[in-house]
Amino acid sequence: MGTYPYSEPETEGLLREFAMAKGFNAWLNFELLAAGQGQIEIRQEVNDDLLQHHGFVHGGVVGALADTACSWAAATLAGDVVTSSYTLQLLAPAIPPYLRVRACVIKKTRSTASVEAKVYCLGENEAERLVANALASIAILSS
């Protein structure tokens, strides 16, 4: 793990209780490393169910992690949110055994937040390789 100066344990607890425990997020079973102050970091252990036919992590999984990270980063500043759009650039094959996603709010207004995410694959020694960039527009439902 590591030290995260932006970490807010109360915010992380709410995300774990309400967002991670439900539906698709529960199925993906990723690990929330830190969240707070418009930032988030998520780690995903890759199993065979998440791979496509070449043995790479499926692009839909990479996109789902980036989308989740973007919306949750916005939620740390804005409360209840939903993704209104996101763009994903797949830069390199994502390979097992782990993915790490970091997202950060770029700008927040009353009704939207612009958020950037970077997705990395991690080797056994935790060496990172950038595999995707995402930019999301997040709609703020409440503040």
N, C-alpha and C positions, 0 to 999 in steps of 0.2 A: 504494500500500500504506500503510504507516504504521508507527508504533512501537507495539509491544504489550508492555507491561511484564510480562505473564503468559507470554509466549512461551517455550517450552522446545524448543529445536532437536532434541533427541533424541526427544522425544515426537512432534513434527511429522514427523520422519523415519520413525518406526515407522508412523504413520498413512498416510503417503504410500506406504510399501513394502507394507504388508499390507492396508489397507482401501481406499485409493483405486484401487489397481491391479486390482481384481477386479470382475467382473460389472456390476451396475447402476451402482455408483459410477464405474467406469471409463467406462461409456457416457455418464453425465451429464457427465463431464469438467469438474467444478468445480475451483476453485482454493482450496486451503487457505491462508489468509492467516496464521493464528496459532492455536496450541493450547497449553494448559498451565494448571495450577492451577485446574481446574474450569471453564475458559472456552475458547471457540473462536470463530473467525470464518471463514466460507466465502463465496466470491464465485462466482457463476454467470453466465457469459455466455449470453444467451438467443438461441437460433437458432430458425428456423421450426418445427423438429420438436417444440419444447416449447410451442407455442401451441395454443390452442383456436380454435373457429370465429369468435370475435369479435376475435381478435388479441391476447388476453391470455394470460399464462403459465397453463398448465393448473393447476388446483388440486391435482392429484395431484403435480405437480412441486414446487409450493410446500410441500406436505406432506412429500414425500420429503426435501427439503432441511432442513426443520425437524427431522424425525425423525433424520436423519443428524447434524445439529449437536448435538442433545440427547444422543444416544448417545455421540458422540465427546467431548463435554464431560465426561460421566460417566467415560468411559474414561481421561481424563487423571488422574483420582483413584483409579479403582477397578480398572483393568486390563480384563479380558475382560467385556464386557457385551452385553446385548440389550435392545431396547425391549419392555416389557410392555404399555404403552398410551400413547397420546398423544391430546390434544384440540387441534384446530386451529380457530382463528377467522380466517376470511378477512374482512378489514376493508375492502379496496379492491382494485380490479383491479391485478394485477401486470403491468407493461408492460415491454417491452424498452427498453434493450439489456442491462441487468444486474440481478441480484438479489444482495443481501448478507444473510447470516444470522449473527446473534450469539446464542450460547447460553451459559448460566451455570448451574452447579449451585446449587440453592437449599438443599438438605439431602441429606446422604449418611448412610446407616446401614450396617450390615454387609451387608445383602442388597439394598438398593435405593438409588436416587438420584432425587430430584425435580429436574427441570431445566426451565428456562424458555428459550424462544427467541423472537426477534423477527426477522421477515423484512421487508426493505425493498426497494423497487425503486429503482434509481439511474438518473438521467438522464445525459446525456453529460457534464455538469459535476460528476458524483458527488453531486449533491443527493439526499438520502434522503427517501423517503416510505414510512411504515409501511404494509404491506399485510397482515400476518398476525401473530398471536400463537400460540404453542404452549406447552403444558404437558405434560411427559412423565414417566412412571414408568419408570425404567430398572432392569432386574434385573441384579445383579452376580453374575457366574459365578465369578470368582476375585478375590483381592485381592493 
